[in-house]
Amino acid sequence: MTKGPEGFEQFYSEMYGERWPRLKEALLAPKKHVAVANPFSKFKFSEAPLHVTGVSFEHDVRESFPQPEKTEEGYMNYYLMDAASILPVEALDLQPGEKMVDLCAAPGGKSFLCALKLKNQGLLVSNDRSAARRARIHRIFDDYLPKSEQKNHTVTGHDATKWSLYQKSIYDKVLLDAPCSSERHVLEDSKELAIWAPGRTKAIAISQFAMLASALDIVKVGGTIVYSTCALSQLENDDIIRKLYQKRPGRFELIRKEFSFGEPTEFGWQVLPDNTGWGPFYLAVVKRTK
Ligand SMILES: C[S@@+](CC[C@H](N)C(=O)[O-])C[C@H]1O[C@@H](n2cnc3c(N)ncnc32)[C@H](O)[C@@H]1O
């Protein structure tokens, strides 16, 4: 198959069919933002928040926001993200006191939201293999949360594909926000687009599956894994869950979730910018049964 921009075009137009031209146009459009208020900053939105995304955090949606800054409490006022990135945290349905690991956590936006849900009870492990990116997790936690609110939080640097060699059946919840093809960034970057090749998404999918298989071993029986990516390629989304059915039959069941924006897929939920202005984002919820 062709590489570079032409190969990219061919690959994704075959995958998305007649939807591809408007999806591509939406991917190239400026991004909207959601600001999730930091309760420790006591920040209040000056105008009434729109709350259009239906998520449970206090938040607002605008075309753009000023960069976050510290309030007089000494903590950042809000965290800016894509609204779709909040959905995996909602899907985890975290309860204070639960033990969770965020296997690919840096820079740390989703871990921060998990910390708000856990309320400093139980255990929150934020893991990332990259040391430079782990430093960003520490910075976000220190910028957003008092030290006294981080007692249940620890940062580790393991390879998520191998985690189950060391720990098994430990966590109530596992978030696997996997490294992925990030096609939106590829489209925006001519150098990345020039070196794009179809083998790339296949190679990434192999390591994503290894991480998910590991996650299935480290979550407790009855516990939940949320698998998510910002990929468009189905090889990295529903196909990973399909492979889990093939390789780990009888060990899990799928939990179907619905959200106020996005659309169901065969195994999960996808948010695409042509319909919603958010994403791309994919998630699937897996409950370990054996
Ligand atoms: C999509 S980003 C995670 C974004 C993060 N969850 C957030 O919301 O801020 C994927 C992360 O996975 C990390 N990563 C890549 N391969 C890994 C591996 N084998 N084990 C652990 N982390 C890995 C990368 O360093 C990167 O920070």
The ligand as an ORCA input file, in Angstrom:
! r2SCAN-3c Opt
* xyz 0 1
  C      -2.068      9.014     24.949
  S      -0.731      9.375     25.992
  C      -1.513      9.387     27.566
  C      -2.255     10.671     27.888
  C      -2.699     10.719     29.343
  N      -3.526      9.579     29.689
  C      -3.425     11.993     29.715
  O      -4.663     11.991     29.727
  O      -2.791     13.010     29.995
  C       0.146      7.858     26.020
  C       1.305      7.790     27.005
  O       1.760      6.431     27.012
  C       3.139      6.426     27.354
  N       3.675      5.106     26.966
  C       4.010      4.670     25.730
  N       4.392      3.363     25.772
  C       4.299      2.975     27.066
  C       4.530      1.740     27.756
  N       4.936      0.659     27.090
  N       4.330      1.699     29.081
  C       3.907      2.798     29.762
  N       3.666      3.988     29.173
  C       3.847      4.079     27.846
  C       3.692      7.617     26.576
  O       4.894      8.082     27.178
  C       2.543      8.624     26.659
  O       2.772      9.541     27.704
*
